[in-house]
Amino acid sequence: MDKIVMEHGSGGRATGELISEIFEQAFSNEVLSQMEDAAVVPGNATIAMTTDSFVVTPLEFPGGDIGRLCICGTVNDLLMRGATPKYITCGFILEEGADIAQLKKIVASMAATAKEAGVIVVAGDTKVIEGAGGVYINTTGVGFVPEGVDIKARNSRPGDVIIVSGNVGDHHAAILSQRMEITNTIQSDNAPLGEMVQALLSNGIKAHVFRDVTRGGLATVLKELAVSSGLQFEIREEDLPVDAQVRDFCGLLGLDPLYMGNEGKMVAIVAAEDAERAVELIRASRYGGNAVAIGEVKEATTEAEKGRLVLRTRIGGKRNLDILQGEGLPRIC
């Protein structure tokens, strides 16, 4: 494609091609090329850094707004490397005509979420451009990685158990419902996940991989992790946690919860002997009440099995899952 299209923001194949063919080639270095949620780099201590931009439509939605979303998204990326988030910078791009009262509400939401997540906003910038009242936010986060913590995609091992921290598809369904003016009580799941991550790390769980489930959905995330590890992942359809109202919403519109975006869910891949305890710890934390083990990591005995993601269906069949194809839902975060 010669032009940027909406599909480039979907979190699927086109997004990956854009990143690898333009940004990674231009900025290539040993840290960036790992393609993790946050970069872990040396300093006076080992620090993690991440950056993100938020362009969600609408600015306010059931269960959250762009202000809460930008803090959660940034904090969670740091947490997925086992870091303790500490500092955030934010840059606002405001279109002419943006409502000042709404902007104050968004900023207040950011401040409240930052306090909940245990971070402080230490720098910022604002630009105003022509437009129709839009608000866009860029954030950069910094956190500190405790000594001995090494959480990354390639750490999966045969026999590991795959855990998801709760119901999938809530954020996607909430945003789409708002846009389509469909009446329901579905709420976005946007939330900072520090409590559950800290619970896993402080209780000696042999955690190998963390990854937040955002654009592209659970299937895209697990497929990427399978490819990174060179192993085979298998998940069980009957164990996938999906809220009944979201499941009905998906059935109505022909959507697959496996490919729907989230903003307050994570995957944890842990040693089998610690899986039951890990689920208990996540369930006991805020935002983790519906955590469940959904599958296992398996040895890849052939080239075809390397990087394969398999869904074992309710009727006993197997379905190969790939990353999201096509546009998905644009401007979800």
C-alpha positions as CSV (number, residue, x, y, z in Angstrom):
1,M,0.0,0.0,0.0
2,D,1.2,3.5,-0.9
3,K,-0.9,5.4,1.6
4,I,-1.7,5.0,5.3
5,V,-5.1,3.4,5.8
6,M,-7.2,2.7,8.9
7,E,-6.0,-1.0,8.8
8,H,-2.5,0.2,9.8
9,G,-3.9,1.1,13.2
10,S,-5.7,-2.2,13.8
11,G,-3.0,-4.0,15.8
12,G,-3.0,-6.8,13.2
13,R,-0.8,-7.8,10.2
14,A,-0.8,-4.3,8.6
15,T,0.3,-2.7,11.9
16,G,3.2,-5.2,12.2
17,E,4.3,-4.6,8.7
18,L,4.2,-0.8,9.2
19,I,6.4,-1.2,12.4
20,S,8.9,-3.6,10.9
21,E,9.2,-2.0,7.5
22,I,9.4,1.7,8.5
23,F,10.0,2.3,12.2
24,E,12.1,-0.7,13.1
25,Q,14.3,-0.2,10.0
26,A,14.8,3.5,10.8
27,F,15.4,3.2,14.5
28,S,16.8,-0.4,14.7
29,N,18.8,-1.2,17.9
30,E,19.1,-4.2,20.2
31,V,16.5,-2.9,22.6
32,L,13.8,-1.7,20.2
33,S,14.1,-4.8,18.0
34,Q,12.9,-7.0,20.8
35,M,9.5,-5.5,20.2
36,E,8.4,-5.8,23.8
37,D,5.6,-3.7,25.4
38,A,8.3,-1.7,27.2
39,A,12.1,-1.3,26.7
40,V,14.3,-2.4,29.5
41,V,17.6,-0.4,29.5
42,P,20.5,0.1,31.9
43,G,20.9,3.2,34.0
44,N,21.7,3.9,37.6
45,A,19.3,1.1,38.1
46,T,17.6,-1.1,35.5
47,I,14.8,1.0,34.0
48,A,11.9,0.2,31.7
49,M,10.6,2.8,29.3
50,T,7.6,2.9,27.0
51,T,5.7,5.4,24.9
52,D,2.2,5.4,23.5
53,S,-0.4,7.7,21.8
54,F,-4.1,7.7,22.4
55,V,-6.7,8.7,19.8
56,V,-9.8,6.9,21.1
57,T,-13.3,7.8,19.8
58,P,-15.4,8.7,21.6
59,L,-13.3,10.6,24.2
60,E,-15.7,9.4,27.0
61,F,-17.2,5.9,27.0
62,P,-18.9,3.6,29.5
63,G,-16.4,2.8,32.2
64,G,-13.7,5.3,31.3
65,D,-12.3,8.1,29.1
66,I,-9.2,8.9,27.2
67,G,-7.6,10.3,30.4
68,R,-7.9,7.1,32.3
69,L,-7.0,5.1,29.2
70,C,-3.7,6.8,28.6
71,I,-2.5,6.2,32.1
72,C,-3.6,2.6,32.2
73,G,-2.1,1.8,28.8
74,T,1.3,3.3,29.7
75,V,1.5,1.8,33.2
76,N,0.4,-1.6,32.0
77,D,3.1,-1.7,29.3
78,L,5.8,-1.1,32.0
79,L,4.2,-3.8,34.2
80,M,4.4,-6.3,31.5
81,R,8.2,-6.3,31.8
82,G,8.0,-6.7,35.6
83,A,8.8,-3.0,36.2
84,T,7.4,-0.9,38.9
85,P,6.0,2.2,37.1
86,K,7.1,5.6,38.6
87,Y,7.0,8.5,36.1
88,I,4.9,9.5,33.1
89,T,5.2,12.4,30.7
90,C,2.2,13.5,28.6
91,G,1.8,15.5,25.5
92,F,-1.6,16.9,24.4
93,I,-2.6,17.7,20.8
94,L,-5.8,19.7,21.0
95,E,-7.9,20.5,18.0
96,E,-9.4,24.0,17.8
97,G,-12.9,23.8,19.3
98,A,-12.1,21.3,22.0
99,D,-14.4,21.8,24.9
100,I,-12.5,23.2,28.0
101,A,-14.9,21.6,30.5
102,Q,-14.4,18.2,28.9
103,L,-10.6,18.7,28.9
104,K,-10.7,19.5,32.6
105,K,-12.7,16.3,33.2
106,I,-10.2,14.2,31.1
107,V,-7.2,15.7,33.0
108,A,-8.9,15.0,36.4
109,S,-9.5,11.4,35.3
110,M,-5.8,11.1,34.4
111,A,-4.7,12.4,37.8
112,A,-7.0,10.1,39.7
113,T,-5.8,7.1,37.7
114,A,-2.2,8.0,38.1
115,K,-2.7,8.2,41.9
116,E,-4.4,4.7,41.8
117,A,-1.5,3.3,39.7
118,G,1.2,4.9,42.0
119,V,2.8,7.1,39.3
120,I,3.3,10.8,38.9
121,V,3.1,12.9,35.7
122,V,6.5,14.7,35.6
123,A,6.5,16.5,32.3
124,G,4.1,17.5,29.6
125,D,3.5,19.5,26.4
126,T,0.4,21.0,24.7
127,K,-0.1,21.9,21.0
128,V,-3.2,23.3,19.4
129,I,-4.0,22.5,15.7
130,E,-6.8,23.2,13.3
131,G,-9.6,20.7,13.5
132,A,-13.0,19.8,14.9
133,G,-12.5,19.7,18.6
134,G,-10.5,16.4,19.0
135,V,-8.2,15.6,21.8
136,Y,-5.1,13.3,21.4
137,I,-2.6,12.4,24.1
138,N,0.9,11.0,23.9
139,T,2.5,9.5,27.0
140,T,5.9,8.2,28.0
141,G,6.4,6.0,31.1
142,V,9.4,5.1,33.1
143,G,9.6,2.3,35.7
144,F,12.3,0.4,37.6
145,V,12.9,-3.3,37.2
146,P,13.7,-5.2,40.4
147,E,16.9,-7.1,40.5
148,G,16.5,-10.7,39.3
149,V,13.2,-10.0,37.4
150,D,13.4,-11.0,33.7
151,I,10.0,-11.1,32.1
152,K,9.9,-11.2,28.3
153,A,8.2,-12.9,25.4
154,R,10.8,-15.5,24.5
155,N,10.8,-16.9,28.1
156,S,7.9,-19.3,27.5
157,R,8.8,-23.0,28.2
158,P,7.2,-26.3,27.3
159,G,4.7,-27.2,30.1
160,D,4.0,-23.6,31.1
161,V,0.4,-22.7,31.8
162,I,-1.4,-19.7,30.0
163,I,-3.5,-17.6,32.3
164,V,-5.8,-14.7,31.3
165,S,-6.7,-12.2,34.0
166,G,-10.4,-11.9,33.2
167,N,-13.2,-11.5,30.6
168,V,-12.0,-10.5,27.1
169,G,-13.6,-8.1,24.7
170,D,-15.2,-5.7,27.2
171,H,-13.4,-2.5,26.0
172,H,-14.0,-3.2,22.3
173,A,-17.7,-4.0,22.9
174,A,-18.1,-0.8,25.1
175,I,-16.6,1.4,22.4
176,L,-18.5,-0.1,19.5
177,S,-21.8,0.0,21.4
178,Q,-21.3,3.7,22.1
179,R,-20.5,4.4,18.4
180,M,-23.5,2.4,17.2
181,E,-25.8,3.8,19.9
182,I,-26.6,0.3,21.1
183,T,-28.1,0.3,24.6
184,N,-26.5,-2.2,27.0
185,T,-24.6,-2.1,30.3
186,I,-21.2,-3.2,28.9
187,Q,-18.3,-1.3,30.6
188,S,-14.8,-0.8,29.4
189,D,-12.2,-2.8,31.4
190,N,-9.6,0.0,31.3
191,A,-7.6,-0.5,34.5
192,P,-4.0,-0.4,35.9
193,L,-2.8,-3.9,36.6
194,G,-0.1,-3.2,39.1
195,E,-1.7,-5.0,42.0
196,M,-1.9,-8.4,40.3
197,V,1.6,-8.1,38.8
198,Q,3.0,-7.2,42.2
199,A,1.1,-10.1,43.8
200,L,2.7,-12.6,41.3
201,L,6.3,-11.2,41.7
202,S,6.2,-10.8,45.4
203,N,4.9,-14.4,46.1
204,G,7.6,-16.2,44.3
205,I,5.5,-17.3,41.3
206,K,7.8,-18.5,38.5
207,A,6.4,-16.1,35.9
208,H,8.0,-16.2,32.5
209,V,5.9,-13.9,30.4
210,F,3.4,-11.1,30.9
211,R,1.6,-9.3,28.1
212,D,-1.4,-7.0,28.2
213,V,-4.2,-7.8,25.8
214,T,-5.0,-4.7,23.8
215,R,-5.6,-4.1,20.1
216,G,-5.8,-7.3,18.1
217,G,-7.2,-9.2,21.0
218,L,-6.2,-12.3,22.9
219,A,-5.5,-14.4,19.8
220,T,-3.2,-11.9,18.3
221,V,-1.2,-11.5,21.5
222,L,-0.9,-15.3,22.0
223,K,0.1,-15.9,18.4
224,E,2.9,-13.2,18.7
225,L,4.1,-14.9,21.9
226,A,4.1,-18.3,20.3
227,V,6.2,-17.0,17.4
228,S,8.6,-15.2,19.8
229,S,9.2,-18.4,21.8
230,G,9.3,-20.8,18.8
231,L,6.9,-23.1,20.7
232,Q,3.3,-24.2,20.2
233,F,0.5,-22.7,22.3
234,E,-2.8,-24.5,22.8
235,I,-5.9,-22.9,24.4
236,R,-9.3,-24.3,25.3
237,E,-12.4,-22.6,23.9
238,E,-14.5,-23.8,26.9
239,D,-12.3,-22.0,29.3
240,L,-12.2,-18.6,27.6
241,P,-13.7,-16.0,29.9
242,V,-16.3,-13.9,28.1
243,D,-19.1,-11.9,29.7
244,A,-22.6,-13.2,28.7
245,Q,-23.6,-9.7,27.5
246,V,-20.4,-9.4,25.4
247,R,-20.9,-12.9,24.0
248,D,-24.5,-11.9,22.9
249,F,-23.2,-8.7,21.5
250,C,-20.6,-10.6,19.4
251,G,-23.2,-13.0,18.2
252,L,-25.4,-10.2,17.1
253,L,-22.7,-8.5,15.1
254,G,-20.7,-11.5,14.0
255,L,-17.6,-10.6,16.1
256,D,-15.1,-13.0,17.6
257,P,-14.1,-12.2,21.3
258,L,-10.7,-13.7,20.6
259,Y,-9.9,-10.7,18.3
260,M,-11.6,-7.9,20.4
261,G,-9.5,-5.3,22.1
262,N,-9.1,-4.9,25.9
263,E,-7.5,-2.3,28.1
264,G,-7.4,-3.9,31.5
265,K,-6.5,-7.6,30.9
266,M,-3.2,-9.4,30.8
267,V,-1.8,-12.8,29.9
268,A,0.5,-14.5,32.4
269,I,2.6,-17.5,31.3
270,V,3.9,-19.3,34.4
271,A,5.5,-22.6,35.4
272,A,2.9,-25.4,35.7
273,E,3.6,-26.0,39.4
274,D,2.7,-22.4,40.2
275,A,-0.3,-22.1,38.0
276,E,-3.0,-22.8,40.5
277,R,-1.5,-20.3,43.0
278,A,-1.0,-17.7,40.3
279,V,-4.7,-17.9,39.4
280,E,-5.6,-17.5,43.1
281,L,-3.4,-14.4,43.5
282,I,-4.8,-12.7,40.4
283,R,-8.3,-13.4,41.5
284,A,-7.6,-11.9,44.9
285,S,-6.3,-8.7,43.3
286,R,-8.3,-5.7,42.1
287,Y,-9.5,-6.3,38.5
288,G,-8.6,-10.0,38.4
289,G,-11.7,-11.6,39.8
290,N,-12.4,-13.7,36.7
291,A,-8.9,-14.9,36.1
292,V,-8.6,-18.4,34.6
293,A,-6.0,-20.8,33.1
294,I,-6.9,-21.3,29.5
295,G,-4.2,-23.4,28.0
296,E,-0.6,-24.7,27.9
297,V,2.7,-24.1,26.1
298,K,3.9,-27.2,24.2
299,E,7.1,-28.4,22.6
300,A,7.2,-27.8,18.9
301,T,8.4,-31.1,17.4
302,T,8.2,-30.0,13.7
303,E,8.8,-26.7,11.8
304,A,5.1,-26.4,11.2
305,E,4.4,-26.4,15.0
306,K,6.8,-23.6,15.8
307,G,4.9,-20.5,16.6
308,R,1.5,-22.2,16.1
309,L,-1.5,-21.2,18.2
310,V,-4.2,-23.8,18.4
311,L,-7.7,-23.4,19.8
312,R,-9.2,-26.7,21.1
313,T,-13.0,-26.3,20.4
314,R,-15.8,-27.3,22.7
315,I,-16.6,-30.2,20.4
316,G,-13.0,-31.5,20.5
317,G,-11.8,-30.1,17.2
318,K,-8.7,-27.9,16.6
319,R,-8.6,-24.5,14.9
320,N,-5.4,-22.8,14.0
321,L,-5.4,-19.1,15.1
322,D,-3.4,-16.3,13.4
323,I,-3.0,-12.6,14.2
324,L,-5.8,-10.2,13.4
325,Q,-6.4,-9.8,9.6
326,G,-7.9,-6.6,8.3
327,E,-8.9,-3.3,9.9
328,G,-10.5,-4.4,13.2
329,L,-12.0,-1.5,15.1
330,P,-10.0,1.7,14.5
331,R,-9.3,4.4,17.2
332,I,-10.1,2.0,20.1
333,C,-7.3,3.4,22.3
